[in-house]
Amino acid sequence: MSIDSEDNKKVNDNENAGEAETNSETAECQDENAENEWVDLLGSGVIKKKILEEGEPDSRPQRQQVCTINYELFVEDEIIEKQENFEIDLGDCDVIQGLDVSIGLMNVGEECLLEIEPRLAFGSKGLPPKISGVTTVTYKLKLVSTREEDLETLSISERKKKGNKKRERGNWWYCRGENTIAVQCYRKALDYLDEVEGGIKLPKSEAEDITDSALQDLLEDRISVYNNLAAAQIKLESYDAALTSLKTVLQCQPNNIKALYRQAKVYKAKTDIAAAMKSLQKAKEIAPNDPDIQNELTKLKQIVEKQKKTERELAKRMFGSTLKQEKKPPLSKKVD
């Protein structure tokens, strides 16, 4: 009896141990599967994420921080674009919106896969010839590091490089018809290229070495950004803001053809035809053979002629009515 009881106890112990081991393996598999699952990042299905490697806990980047990333852009297993140690300013539209949002939800050191639908990727325009307007793209992404950036410590050459990078990104968005985002990029470019109150503050190491040529280059870049900013503002019908941007350009370069032409377009949109003609006449003096200026002048002259014709017809009707009243015979009185 004692031997049988002991044997039964051993059997039960072995069964319990085996069951515990099986449960442990099941839990590990479930954890592993959970880690490898795609997660709907925004709850709308637009961005899906699968973590490949966990990062440092509680190390998500903050808006405006400089983020260094590695990424590969795939479409149907074909690599379209690859970047290593690529720097972006989080929230500044330096990359497509879906990527920018995803980076803000990563920890430093984290690596993941992303599936991003067109709405937050390359939109209806796509990225020809590889990416159509209905293509969902895949990114393999790693957040390498983050850091703060102190604008006042940047050298002139660093300001120029960073500002022009923002300008080029603004141009990219502008060409895609994303004018609101383009304006945002241009304004950020001006943070790097604009003079602050009292002039650009130079680091002590560079203050003695800076040349008039370098500052002139910075001025040229700044003027280019203001001109592009005005173009985007015109597209958005923000005419007063566009006039302010163009005024800045023309204060520095009174004979800037693009600024004069755009200024005329704004005045025309605001129905100030006289001011528009004045801007275009000046532009024509500088560039008499420019076809765009000539075409716009022709349109303005047609508007002026139409206005004059309308005024003549109105005056004719008014004076004609008055003359009829004057020629009309007086009413005869009846004699009782």
Secondary structure, DSSP 8 states (H G I E B T S, - for coil): -HHHHHHHHHHHHHHHHHHHHHHHHHHHHHHHHHHTS-EESSSSSSEEEEEEE---TT----TT-EEEEEEEEEETTEEEEEEEEEEEETTS-SS-HHHHHHHTT--TT-EEEEEE-GGGTTTTT-BTTTB-TT--EEEEEEEEEEE---GGG--HHHHHHHHHHHHHHHHHHHHTT-HHHHHHHHHHHHHHHS--TTS----HHHHTT--HHHHHHHHHHHHHHHHHHHHHHHHTT-HHHHHHHHHHHHHH-TT-HHHHHHHHHHHHHTT-HHHHHHHHHHHHHH-TT-HHHHHHHHHHHHHHHHHHHHHHHHHHHHHHHHHHHHHS--------
